[in-house]
Amino acid sequence: MQTETVTRLREGAPTGVDAFNQPIPGPDVPTDITGALVAPGGSSEILTDAGRVPVVTQTAVYFPGSWPDIAKGDRLRVRGVVYEVDGKPADWRSGGPGGLVVTLREAAG
């Protein structure tokens, strides 16, 4: 199997606070991560408001034999598409080399 490189996007250090005293995130800090296996998932349409039908796409990224620093709140750029990390990445240890499994979600529309 051929692995891919994905890019982790993590919020940079806060640059100040807004009018509600909430931190203003700094620019994203990109980090390339090699050795990823991408398993595209399905898409579904969710009827929300009249005339609006967002499409939610899920995918999973496996890192066999490695546990890169990816956390809830990060985003990953995979094949040019930016996805949100959906939940906490899973520490996969049963069978084979083990590794990290990251579930991703993208909502468009």
N, C-alpha and C positions, 0 to 999 in steps of 0.2 A: 504494500500500500504506500502511496505517495503522501507525505505529510505536507501541510501548508503552514504559512506564517500568518498569524492574525495580530491585530494591534489592539492592546488594551488602552482604553481612554479613561483616565481617572482625573477627577476634579483636582485642580491645583490648590495651593494654600489660599485661604481667604484673603481678599484684597481690601477688606473693610466691612462695614455693616450698612444695611439699608435703612430706610426711614422707620422700619419696625424693629430695629436693632437685631436683625437677622444677618448672619454672615453672607457676604457676596463671594461666591466661589471664584477662584482664580481660573485662568485658562487651563483647558485640559492638558494633561501631561501624557503624551503617547509613548507606549513601550511595545516594541515588537516581540512576539512570543512565537518561537518556532516549535515544530513537532506536533502540530494540531491535525486531528482527523475530524472532518466536518460531516455531520449526518443531517442533511436537510430534513425538516419536518413538514408538517402540513400547514395549510392556511385555512382560516375560517372567516366568514363575514358575520358581523354582529350588527343587528338593526338597533340603532340608538335613537336618533331623532329623525323626523320626517325628512327624507331626501339625503340622509347621511348614513352610509354603510361602511364603517371602517373594516379593514382587512387586518387580521392579526396573524402573524406568521411566527412559528416556533421552529427552532433548530437546536441541535446539541453539538457541542464541541468536546471531543475527547483528547486528553493529553496522556497517551500511554507511557507509563514509566516515569512520569514527572508530575509535579504538583506546583505549577506556577502560581504566583501571587495574584489571584483573581478573587474579588470579593463582591458581595451584594452591593449595589450602588455603582459598580463599574459598568462600562460599556465596552463592547468588542466590535471592531471593524472586521468583518469577514467577507471576503470577495467583494469589497467595495460598499457593503451595506453595514450601517451601524445598528447594532442590536443592544438592548438592555439586558443585563444579567438578571434572570428571572429566579429569584430566591437565592439560597445559599448553594455554592458549588458543592458537589458530592465527592467525597474521598472514596474512590473505587479501589477495592483491595482484593476482591474475590476472583481467583483464576487469573492466569496470565501475569503481566507485569504490574498490574494496578495502575493507578494514575488519578487524574482529576477529570470529572465530568461537569461541564457547565451548560445549563439550559439557558437559552436565549429567547428573547421575544422582541418583535418589531410590530408596531401598530401604525398603519398608514390610512389616511382618509379621515 
